[in-house]
Amino acid sequence: MPVTDLSGGTLRWQPFPRNCGLRTTAHVHRYIRLLELAISVYVLVAIIKKRLKIDVSFYTILQILSLIIFEQFK
């Protein structure tokens, strides 16, 4: 993965290594889709938290949602 290095007080760009696991564009699109999903869930939780004026952490809300979702599949 691209990394910035702070050695010597300067930023250096390090390119992707050849064996980083993202071999095809399908893999890249899969990771992009996962990132989009994570961001959309975070935004939805933030909207719910703000509208309902809930004073609970994001982690707690996500735990409750995951329990509700996985209980429905049992």
PDB file of N, CA, C and O in Angstrom:
ATOM      1  N   MET A   1       0.844  -1.177   0.000  1.00  0.00           N
ATOM      2  CA  MET A   1       0.000   0.000   0.000  1.00  0.00           C
ATOM      3  C   MET A   1       0.887   1.236   0.000  1.00  0.00           C
ATOM      4  O   MET A   1       2.022   1.197   0.476  1.00  0.00           O
ATOM      5  N   PRO A   2       0.368   2.325  -0.532  1.00  0.00           N
ATOM      6  CA  PRO A   2       1.168   3.537  -0.512  1.00  0.00           C
ATOM      7  C   PRO A   2       1.370   4.011   0.923  1.00  0.00           C
ATOM      8  O   PRO A   2       0.429   4.055   1.715  1.00  0.00           O
ATOM      9  N   VAL A   3       2.578   4.354   1.232  1.00  0.00           N
ATOM     10  CA  VAL A   3       2.907   4.764   2.594  1.00  0.00           C
ATOM     11  C   VAL A   3       3.733   6.035   2.528  1.00  0.00           C
ATOM     12  O   VAL A   3       4.550   6.209   1.623  1.00  0.00           O
ATOM     13  N   THR A   4       3.523   6.902   3.470  1.00  0.00           N
ATOM     14  CA  THR A   4       4.403   8.054   3.592  1.00  0.00           C
ATOM     15  C   THR A   4       5.397   7.768   4.702  1.00  0.00           C
ATOM     16  O   THR A   4       5.034   7.210   5.738  1.00  0.00           O
ATOM     17  N   ASP A   5       6.617   8.136   4.498  1.00  0.00           N
ATOM     18  CA  ASP A   5       7.679   7.847   5.447  1.00  0.00           C
ATOM     19  C   ASP A   5       8.208   9.164   5.983  1.00  0.00           C
ATOM     20  O   ASP A   5       8.459  10.093   5.215  1.00  0.00           O
ATOM     21  N   LEU A   6       8.379   9.250   7.285  1.00  0.00           N
ATOM     22  CA  LEU A   6       8.844  10.482   7.899  1.00  0.00           C
ATOM     23  C   LEU A   6      10.318  10.432   8.280  1.00  0.00           C
ATOM     24  O   LEU A   6      10.743  11.179   9.161  1.00  0.00           O
ATOM     25  N   SER A   7      11.100   9.583   7.650  1.00  0.00           N
ATOM     26  CA  SER A   7      12.519   9.500   7.993  1.00  0.00           C
ATOM     27  C   SER A   7      13.239  10.744   7.477  1.00  0.00           C
ATOM     28  O   SER A   7      13.104  11.117   6.312  1.00  0.00           O
ATOM     29  N   GLY A   8      13.980  11.358   8.336  1.00  0.00           N
ATOM     30  CA  GLY A   8      14.728  12.544   7.953  1.00  0.00           C
ATOM     31  C   GLY A   8      13.879  13.800   7.858  1.00  0.00           C
ATOM     32  O   GLY A   8      14.346  14.815   7.342  1.00  0.00           O
ATOM     33  N   GLY A   9      12.662  13.759   8.336  1.00  0.00           N
ATOM     34  CA  GLY A   9      11.826  14.944   8.333  1.00  0.00           C
ATOM     35  C   GLY A   9      11.164  15.248   7.006  1.00  0.00           C
ATOM     36  O   GLY A   9      10.489  16.270   6.886  1.00  0.00           O
ATOM     37  N   THR A  10      11.335  14.390   5.993  1.00  0.00           N
ATOM     38  CA  THR A  10      10.701  14.624   4.708  1.00  0.00           C
ATOM     39  C   THR A  10       9.702  13.518   4.415  1.00  0.00           C
ATOM     40  O   THR A  10       9.865  12.384   4.864  1.00  0.00           O
ATOM     41  N   LEU A  11       8.680  13.854   3.666  1.00  0.00           N
ATOM     42  CA  LEU A  11       7.697  12.854   3.266  1.00  0.00           C
ATOM     43  C   LEU A  11       8.143  12.206   1.966  1.00  0.00           C
ATOM     44  O   LEU A  11       8.520  12.891   1.015  1.00  0.00           O
ATOM     45  N   ARG A  12       8.098  10.887   1.935  1.00  0.00           N
ATOM     46  CA  ARG A  12       8.436  10.161   0.710  1.00  0.00           C
ATOM     47  C   ARG A  12       7.279   9.255   0.347  1.00  0.00           C
ATOM     48  O   ARG A  12       6.680   8.632   1.224  1.00  0.00           O
ATOM     49  N   TRP A  13       6.956   9.173  -0.935  1.00  0.00           N
ATOM     50  CA  TRP A  13       5.900   8.308  -1.423  1.00  0.00           C
ATOM     51  C   TRP A  13       6.502   6.959  -1.774  1.00  0.00           C
ATOM     52  O   TRP A  13       7.474   6.875  -2.524  1.00  0.00           O
ATOM     53  N   GLN A  14       5.915   5.904  -1.223  1.00  0.00           N
ATOM     54  CA  GLN A  14       6.360   4.557  -1.550  1.00  0.00           C
ATOM     55  C   GLN A  14       5.270   3.900  -2.386  1.00  0.00           C
ATOM     56  O   GLN A  14       4.126   3.824  -1.938  1.00  0.00           O
ATOM     57  N   PRO A  15       5.589   3.424  -3.584  1.00  0.00           N
ATOM     58  CA  PRO A  15       4.555   2.857  -4.453  1.00  0.00           C
ATOM     59  C   PRO A  15       4.050   1.513  -3.934  1.00  0.00           C
ATOM     60  O   PRO A  15       4.621   0.928  -3.014  1.00  0.00           O
ATOM     61  N   PHE A  16       2.949   1.034  -4.557  1.00  0.00           N
ATOM     62  CA  PHE A  16       2.411  -0.267  -4.196  1.00  0.00           C
ATOM     63  C   PHE A  16       3.448  -1.352  -4.455  1.00  0.00           C
ATOM     64  O   PHE A  16       4.094  -1.349  -5.502  1.00  0.00           O
ATOM     65  N   PRO A  17       3.615  -2.281  -3.515  1.00  0.00           N
ATOM     66  CA  PRO A  17       4.468  -3.433  -3.808  1.00  0.00           C
ATOM     67  C   PRO A  17       3.751  -4.365  -4.777  1.00  0.00           C
ATOM     68  O   PRO A  17       2.525  -4.337  -4.876  1.00  0.00           O
ATOM     69  N   ARG A  18       4.505  -5.180  -5.485  1.00  0.00           N
ATOM     70  CA  ARG A  18       3.904  -6.062  -6.485  1.00  0.00           C
ATOM     71  C   ARG A  18       3.044  -7.150  -5.856  1.00  0.00           C
ATOM     72  O   ARG A  18       2.123  -7.644  -6.506  1.00  0.00           O
ATOM     73  N   ASN A  19       3.311  -7.537  -4.620  1.00  0.00           N
ATOM     74  CA  ASN A  19       2.565  -8.623  -3.991  1.00  0.00           C
ATOM     75  C   ASN A  19       1.649  -8.112  -2.880  1.00  0.00           C
ATOM     76  O   ASN A  19       1.585  -8.709  -1.805  1.00  0.00           O
ATOM     77  N   CYS A  20       0.950  -7.021  -3.131  1.00  0.00           N
ATOM     78  CA  CYS A  20       0.110  -6.425  -2.096  1.00  0.00           C
ATOM     79  C   CYS A  20      -1.251  -7.090  -1.980  1.00  0.00           C
ATOM     80  O   CYS A  20      -2.010  -6.752  -1.072  1.00  0.00           O
ATOM     81  N   GLY A  21      -1.593  -8.028  -2.868  1.00  0.00           N
ATOM     82  CA  GLY A  21      -2.862  -8.721  -2.781  1.00  0.00           C
ATOM     83  C   GLY A  21      -3.929  -8.164  -3.695  1.00  0.00           C
ATOM     84  O   GLY A  21      -4.964  -8.804  -3.881  1.00  0.00           O
ATOM     85  N   LEU A  22      -3.718  -7.005  -4.267  1.00  0.00           N
ATOM     86  CA  LEU A  22      -4.683  -6.422  -5.195  1.00  0.00           C
ATOM     87  C   LEU A  22      -4.218  -6.723  -6.616  1.00  0.00           C
ATOM     88  O   LEU A  22      -3.630  -5.876  -7.289  1.00  0.00           O
ATOM     89  N   ARG A  23      -4.489  -7.932  -7.050  1.00  0.00           N
ATOM     90  CA  ARG A  23      -3.937  -8.389  -8.326  1.00  0.00           C
ATOM     91  C   ARG A  23      -4.794  -8.014  -9.520  1.00  0.00           C
ATOM     92  O   ARG A  23      -4.259  -7.738 -10.594  1.00  0.00           O
ATOM     93  N   THR A  24      -6.088  -7.998  -9.365  1.00  0.00           N
ATOM     94  CA  THR A  24      -6.965  -7.689 -10.488  1.00  0.00           C
ATOM     95  C   THR A  24      -7.833  -6.487 -10.130  1.00  0.00           C
ATOM     96  O   THR A  24      -7.914  -6.069  -8.975  1.00  0.00           O
ATOM     97  N   THR A  25      -8.471  -5.954 -11.153  1.00  0.00           N
ATOM     98  CA  THR A  25      -9.365  -4.834 -10.891  1.00  0.00           C
ATOM     99  C   THR A  25     -10.585  -5.281 -10.099  1.00  0.00           C
ATOM    100  O   THR A  25     -11.207  -4.467  -9.416  1.00  0.00           O
ATOM    101  N   ALA A  26     -10.940  -6.565 -10.178  1.00  0.00           N
ATOM    102  CA  ALA A  26     -12.064  -7.070  -9.390  1.00  0.00           C
ATOM    103  C   ALA A  26     -11.768  -6.955  -7.905  1.00  0.00           C
ATOM    104  O   ALA A  26     -12.648  -6.604  -7.119  1.00  0.00           O
ATOM    105  N   HIS A  27     -10.522  -7.251  -7.513  1.00  0.00           N
ATOM    106  CA  HIS A  27     -10.139  -7.109  -6.110  1.00  0.00           C
ATOM    107  C   HIS A  27     -10.212  -5.649  -5.674  1.00  0.00           C
ATOM    108  O   HIS A  27     -10.694  -5.339  -4.584  1.00  0.00           O
ATOM    109  N   VAL A  28      -9.737  -4.774  -6.521  1.00  0.00           N
ATOM    110  CA  VAL A  28      -9.758  -3.345  -6.195  1.00  0.00           C
ATOM    111  C   VAL A  28     -11.194  -2.874  -6.033  1.00  0.00           C
ATOM    112  O   VAL A  28     -11.506  -2.157  -5.083  1.00  0.00           O
ATOM    113  N   HIS A  29     -12.073  -3.269  -6.951  1.00  0.00           N
ATOM    114  CA  HIS A  29     -13.470  -2.862  -6.863  1.00  0.00           C
ATOM    115  C   HIS A  29     -14.151  -3.446  -5.632  1.00  0.00           C
ATOM    116  O   HIS A  29     -15.022  -2.805  -5.044  1.00  0.00           O
ATOM    117  N   ARG A  30     -13.763  -4.660  -5.235  1.00  0.00           N
ATOM    118  CA  ARG A  30     -14.325  -5.262  -4.031  1.00  0.00           C
ATOM    119  C   ARG A  30     -13.949  -4.453  -2.798  1.00  0.00           C
ATOM    120  O   ARG A  30     -14.795  -4.205  -1.938  1.00  0.00           O
ATOM    121  N   TYR A  31     -12.687  -4.040  -2.703  1.00  0.00           N
ATOM    122  CA  TYR A  31     -12.258  -3.241  -1.556  1.00  0.00           C
ATOM    123  C   TYR A  31     -12.884  -1.854  -1.570  1.00  0.00           C
ATOM    124  O   TYR A  31     -13.213  -1.310  -0.515  1.00  0.00           O
ATOM    125  N   ILE A  32     -13.050  -1.280  -2.753  1.00  0.00           N
ATOM    126  CA  ILE A  32     -13.716   0.020  -2.847  1.00  0.00           C
ATOM    127  C   ILE A  32     -15.163  -0.103  -2.392  1.00  0.00           C
ATOM    128  O   ILE A  32     -15.666   0.776  -1.692  1.00  0.00           O
ATOM    129  N   ARG A  33     -15.840  -1.184  -2.781  1.00  0.00           N
ATOM    130  CA  ARG A  33     -17.234  -1.400  -2.372  1.00  0.00           C
ATOM    131  C   ARG A  33     -17.344  -1.564  -0.856  1.00  0.00           C
ATOM    132  O   ARG A  33     -18.270  -1.037  -0.239  1.00  0.00           O
ATOM    133  N   LEU A  34     -16.392  -2.301  -0.250  1.00  0.00           N
ATOM    134  CA  LEU A  34     -16.390  -2.451   1.200  1.00  0.00           C
ATOM    135  C   LEU A  34     -16.184  -1.117   1.894  1.00  0.00           C
ATOM    136  O   LEU A  34     -16.811  -0.844   2.918  1.00  0.00           O
ATOM    137  N   LEU A  35     -15.312  -0.290   1.347  1.00  0.00           N
ATOM    138  CA  LEU A  35     -15.073   1.036   1.909  1.00  0.00           C
ATOM    139  C   LEU A  35     -16.316   1.912   1.791  1.00  0.00           C
ATOM    140  O   LEU A  35     -16.668   2.621   2.734  1.00  0.00           O
ATOM    141  N   GLU A  36     -16.986   1.867   0.632  1.00  0.00           N
ATOM    142  CA  GLU A  36     -18.223   2.629   0.461  1.00  0.00           C
ATOM    143  C   GLU A  36     -19.289   2.173   1.451  1.00  0.00           C
ATOM    144  O   GLU A  36     -20.010   2.998   2.013  1.00  0.00           O
ATOM    145  N   LEU A  37     -19.391   0.874   1.664  1.00  0.00           N
ATOM    146  CA  LEU A  37     -20.369   0.339   2.604  1.00  0.00           C
ATOM    147  C   LEU A  37     -20.076   0.797   4.029  1.00  0.00           C
ATOM    148  O   LEU A  37     -20.988   1.177   4.763  1.00  0.00           O
ATOM    149  N   ALA A  38     -18.803   0.759   4.418  1.00  0.00           N
ATOM    150  CA  ALA A  38     -18.429   1.180   5.768  1.00  0.00           C
ATOM    151  C   ALA A  38     -18.734   2.660   5.985  1.00  0.00           C
ATOM    152  O   ALA A  38     -19.233   3.048   7.041  1.00  0.00           O
ATOM    153  N   ILE A  39     -18.436   3.477   4.989  1.00  0.00           N
ATOM    154  CA  ILE A  39     -18.698   4.917   5.111  1.00  0.00           C
ATOM    155  C   ILE A  39     -20.192   5.185   5.176  1.00  0.00           C
ATOM    156  O   ILE A  39     -20.634   6.024   5.960  1.00  0.00           O
ATOM    157  N   SER A  40     -20.984   4.479   4.359  1.00  0.00           N
ATOM    158  CA  SER A  40     -22.429   4.711   4.370  1.00  0.00           C
ATOM    159  C   SER A  40     -23.051   4.270   5.691  1.00  0.00           C
ATOM    160  O   SER A  40     -23.965   4.934   6.182  1.00  0.00           O
ATOM    161  N   VAL A  41     -22.584   3.173   6.277  1.00  0.00           N
ATOM    162  CA  VAL A  41     -23.095   2.744   7.582  1.00  0.00           C
ATOM    163  C   VAL A  41     -22.732   3.768   8.648  1.00  0.00           C
ATOM    164  O   VAL A  41     -23.556   4.084   9.505  1.00  0.00           O
ATOM    165  N   TYR A  42     -21.517   4.286   8.606  1.00  0.00           N
ATOM    166  CA  TYR A  42     -21.091   5.300   9.571  1.00  0.00           C
ATOM    167  C   TYR A  42     -21.965   6.545   9.467  1.00  0.00           C
ATOM    168  O   TYR A  42     -22.373   7.107  10.484  1.00  0.00           O
ATOM    169  N   VAL A  43     -22.254   6.974   8.241  1.00  0.00           N
ATOM    170  CA  VAL A  43     -23.082   8.169   8.040  1.00  0.00           C
ATOM    171  C   VAL A  43     -24.511   7.921   8.515  1.00  0.00           C
ATOM    172  O   VAL A  43     -25.111   8.790   9.147  1.00  0.00           O
ATOM    173  N   LEU A  44     -25.062   6.743   8.216  1.00  0.00           N
ATOM    174  CA  LEU A  44     -26.420   6.430   8.672  1.00  0.00           C
ATOM    175  C   LEU A  44     -26.506   6.408  10.192  1.00  0.00           C
ATOM    176  O   LEU A  44     -27.468   6.916  10.767  1.00  0.00           O
ATOM    177  N   VAL A  45     -25.506   5.824  10.846  1.00  0.00           N
ATOM    178  CA  VAL A  45     -25.503   5.798  12.310  1.00  0.00           C
ATOM    179  C   VAL A  45     -25.390   7.222  12.859  1.00  0.00           C
ATOM    180  O   VAL A  45     -26.030   7.560  13.855  1.00  0.00           O
ATOM    181  N   ALA A  46     -24.578   8.049  12.208  1.00  0.00           N
ATOM    182  CA  ALA A  46     -24.443   9.439  12.657  1.00  0.00           C
ATOM    183  C   ALA A  46     -25.764  10.190  12.512  1.00  0.00           C
ATOM    184  O   ALA A  46     -26.122  10.981  13.384  1.00  0.00           O
ATOM    185  N   ILE A  47     -26.492   9.950  11.420  1.00  0.00           N
ATOM    186  CA  ILE A  47     -27.782  10.612  11.227  1.00  0.00           C
ATOM    187  C   ILE A  47     -28.782  10.144  12.272  1.00  0.00           C
ATOM    188  O   ILE A  47     -29.494  10.956  12.863  1.00  0.00           O
ATOM    189  N   ILE A  48     -28.839   8.837  12.501  1.00  0.00           N
ATOM    190  CA  ILE A  48     -29.753   8.292  13.508  1.00  0.00           C
ATOM    191  C   ILE A  48     -29.423   8.845  14.882  1.00  0.00           C
ATOM    192  O   ILE A  48     -30.312   9.235  15.639  1.00  0.00           O
ATOM    193  N   LYS A  49     -28.134   8.874  15.197  1.00  0.00           N
ATOM    194  CA  LYS A  49     -27.699   9.364  16.511  1.00  0.00           C
ATOM    195  C   LYS A  49     -28.075  10.839  16.701  1.00  0.00           C
ATOM    196  O   LYS A  49     -28.487  11.239  17.790  1.00  0.00           O
ATOM    197  N   LYS A  50     -27.935  11.631  15.657  1.00  0.00           N
ATOM    198  CA  LYS A  50     -28.243  13.057  15.763  1.00  0.00           C
ATOM    199  C   LYS A  50     -29.746  13.303  15.833  1.00  0.00           C
ATOM    200  O   LYS A  50     -30.206  14.108  16.643  1.00  0.00           O
ATOM    201  N   ARG A  51     -30.519  12.607  14.982  1.00  0.00           N
ATOM    202  CA  ARG A  51     -31.968  12.840  14.948  1.00  0.00           C
ATOM    203  C   ARG A  51     -32.661  12.366  16.217  1.00  0.00           C
ATOM    204  O   ARG A  51     -33.586  13.016  16.702  1.00  0.00           O
ATOM    205  N   LEU A  52     -32.210  11.218  16.762  1.00  0.00           N
ATOM    206  CA  LEU A  52     -32.832  10.694  17.976  1.00  0.00           C
ATOM    207  C   LEU A  52     -32.193  11.245  19.243  1.00  0.00           C
ATOM    208  O   LEU A  52     -32.639  10.952  20.352  1.00  0.00           O
ATOM    209  N   LYS A  53     -31.143  12.046  19.070  1.00  0.00           N
ATOM    210  CA  LYS A  53     -30.417  12.649  20.191  1.00  0.00           C
ATOM    211  C   LYS A  53     -29.994  11.598  21.213  1.00  0.00           C
ATOM    212  O   LYS A  53     -30.246  11.725  22.411  1.00  0.00           O
ATOM    213  N   ILE A  54     -29.338  10.552  20.696  1.00  0.00           N
ATOM    214  CA  ILE A  54     -28.865   9.446  21.526  1.00  0.00           C
ATOM    215  C   ILE A  54     -27.467   9.779  22.020  1.00  0.00           C
ATOM    216  O   ILE A  54     -26.610  10.199  21.243  1.00  0.00           O
ATOM    217  N   ASP A  55     -27.242   9.590  23.309  1.00  0.00           N
ATOM    218  CA  ASP A  55     -25.923   9.861  23.890  1.00  0.00           C
ATOM    219  C   ASP A  55     -25.190   8.535  24.144  1.00  0.00           C
ATOM    220  O   ASP A  55     -24.787   8.235  25.268  1.00  0.00           O
ATOM    221  N   VAL A  56     -25.032   7.762  23.082  1.00  0.00           N
ATOM    222  CA  VAL A  56     -24.356   6.466  23.151  1.00  0.00           C
ATOM    223  C   VAL A  56     -23.261   6.481  22.085  1.00  0.00           C
ATOM    224  O   VAL A  56     -23.394   7.156  21.065  1.00  0.00           O
ATOM    225  N   SER A  57     -22.191   5.744  22.320  1.00  0.00           N
ATOM    226  CA  SER A  57     -21.078   5.739  21.368  1.00  0.00           C
ATOM    227  C   SER A  57     -21.460   5.010  20.079  1.00  0.00           C
ATOM    228  O   SER A  57     -22.393   4.208  20.054  1.00  0.00           O
ATOM    229  N   PHE A  58     -20.720   5.306  19.016  1.00  0.00           N
ATOM    230  CA  PHE A  58     -20.937   4.632  17.743  1.00  0.00           C
ATOM    231  C   PHE A  58     -20.731   3.131  17.888  1.00  0.00           C
ATOM    232  O   PHE A  58     -21.471   2.335  17.308  1.00  0.00           O
ATOM    233  N   TYR A  59     -19.734   2.754  18.653  1.00  0.00           N
ATOM    234  CA  TYR A  59     -19.427   1.339  18.849  1.00  0.00           C
ATOM    235  C   TYR A  59     -20.631   0.607  19.442  1.00  0.00           C
ATOM    236  O   TYR A  59     -20.972  -0.486  18.989  1.00  0.00           O
ATOM    237  N   THR A  60     -21.266   1.190  20.434  1.00  0.00           N
ATOM    238  CA  THR A  60     -22.426   0.562  21.073  1.00  0.00           C
ATOM    239  C   THR A  60     -23.580   0.442  20.093  1.00  0.00           C
ATOM    240  O   THR A  60     -24.242  -0.595  20.045  1.00  0.00           O
ATOM    241  N   ILE A  61     -23.832   1.476  19.316  1.00  0.00           N
ATOM    242  CA  ILE A  61     -24.920   1.421  18.335  1.00  0.00           C
ATOM    243  C   ILE A  61     -24.634   0.349  17.291  1.00  0.00           C
ATOM    244  O   ILE A  61     -25.537  -0.397  16.912  1.00  0.00           O
ATOM    245  N   LEU A  62     -23.396   0.262  16.820  1.00  0.00           N
ATOM    246  CA  LEU A  62     -23.048  -0.758  15.831  1.00  0.00           C
ATOM    247  C   LEU A  62     -23.170  -2.163  16.407  1.00  0.00           C
ATOM    248  O   LEU A  62     -23.578  -3.086  15.701  1.00  0.00           O
ATOM    249  N   GLN A  63     -22.825  -2.336  17.671  1.00  0.00           N
ATOM    250  CA  GLN A  63     -22.983  -3.643  18.309  1.00  0.00           C
ATOM    251  C   GLN A  63     -24.451  -4.034  18.388  1.00  0.00           C
ATOM    252  O   GLN A  63     -24.799  -5.185  18.125  1.00  0.00           O
ATOM    253  N   ILE A  64     -25.309  -3.095  18.745  1.00  0.00           N
ATOM    254  CA  ILE A  64     -26.744  -3.368  18.820  1.00  0.00           C
ATOM    255  C   ILE A  64     -27.287  -3.729  17.441  1.00  0.00           C
ATOM    256  O   ILE A  64     -28.050  -4.685  17.305  1.00  0.00           O
ATOM    257  N   LEU A  65     -26.898  -2.968  16.417  1.00  0.00           N
ATOM    258  CA  LEU A  65     -27.364  -3.259  15.061  1.00  0.00           C
ATOM    259  C   LEU A  65     -26.893  -4.621  14.577  1.00  0.00           C
ATOM    260  O   LEU A  65     -27.654  -5.344  13.934  1.00  0.00           O
ATOM    261  N   SER A  66     -25.656  -4.979  14.874  1.00  0.00           N
ATOM    262  CA  SER A  66     -25.153  -6.279  14.427  1.00  0.00           C
ATOM    263  C   SER A  66     -25.870  -7.413  15.146  1.00  0.00           C
ATOM    264  O   SER A  66     -26.126  -8.455  14.544  1.00  0.00           O
ATOM    265  N   LEU A  67     -26.200  -7.231  16.424  1.00  0.00           N
ATOM    266  CA  LEU A  67     -26.971  -8.244  17.141  1.00  0.00           C
ATOM    267  C   LEU A  67     -28.350  -8.417  16.523  1.00  0.00           C
ATOM    268  O   LEU A  67     -28.812  -9.540  16.327  1.00  0.00           O
ATOM    269  N   ILE A  68     -29.003  -7.308  16.220  1.00  0.00           N
ATOM    270  CA  ILE A  68     -30.339  -7.372  15.621  1.00  0.00           C
ATOM    271  C   ILE A  68     -30.290  -8.068  14.270  1.00  0.00           C
ATOM    272  O   ILE A  68     -31.135  -8.913  13.975  1.00  0.00           O
ATOM    273  N   ILE A  69     -29.311  -7.718  13.452  1.00  0.00           N
ATOM    274  CA  ILE A  69     -29.216  -8.303  12.108  1.00  0.00           C
ATOM    275  C   ILE A  69     -28.921  -9.804  12.189  1.00  0.00           C
ATOM    276  O   ILE A  69     -29.563 -10.593  11.496  1.00  0.00           O
ATOM    277  N   PHE A  70     -27.962 -10.207  13.022  1.00  0.00           N
ATOM    278  CA  PHE A  70     -27.586 -11.619  13.064  1.00  0.00           C
ATOM    279  C   PHE A  70     -28.616 -12.477  13.780  1.00  0.00           C
ATOM    280  O   PHE A  70     -28.685 -13.680  13.530  1.00  0.00           O
ATOM    281  N   GLU A  71     -29.409 -11.900  14.654  1.00  0.00           N
ATOM    282  CA  GLU A  71     -30.478 -12.662  15.295  1.00  0.00           C
ATOM    283  C   GLU A  71     -31.592 -12.990  14.306  1.00  0.00           C
ATOM    284  O   GLU A  71     -32.270 -14.008  14.442  1.00  0.00           O
ATOM    285  N   GLN A  72     -31.778 -12.127  13.317  1.00  0.00           N
ATOM    286  CA  GLN A  72     -32.808 -12.380  12.312  1.00  0.00           C
ATOM    287  C   GLN A  72     -32.437 -13.525  11.383  1.00  0.00           C
ATOM    288  O   GLN A  72     -33.322 -14.175  10.826  1.00  0.00           O
ATOM    289  N   PHE A  73     -31.137 -13.786  11.203  1.00  0.00           N
ATOM    290  CA  PHE A  73     -30.699 -14.843  10.293  1.00  0.00           C
ATOM    291  C   PHE A  73     -30.628 -16.211  10.960  1.00  0.00           C
ATOM    292  O   PHE A  73     -30.378 -17.206  10.280  1.00  0.00           O
ATOM    293  N   LYS A  74     -30.841 -16.288  12.262  1.00  0.00           N
ATOM    294  CA  LYS A  74     -30.769 -17.593  12.946  1.00  0.00           C
ATOM    295  C   LYS A  74     -32.037 -18.379  12.791  1.00  0.00           C
ATOM    296  O   LYS A  74     -32.140 -19.493  13.304  1.00  0.00           O
TER     297      LYS A  74
END
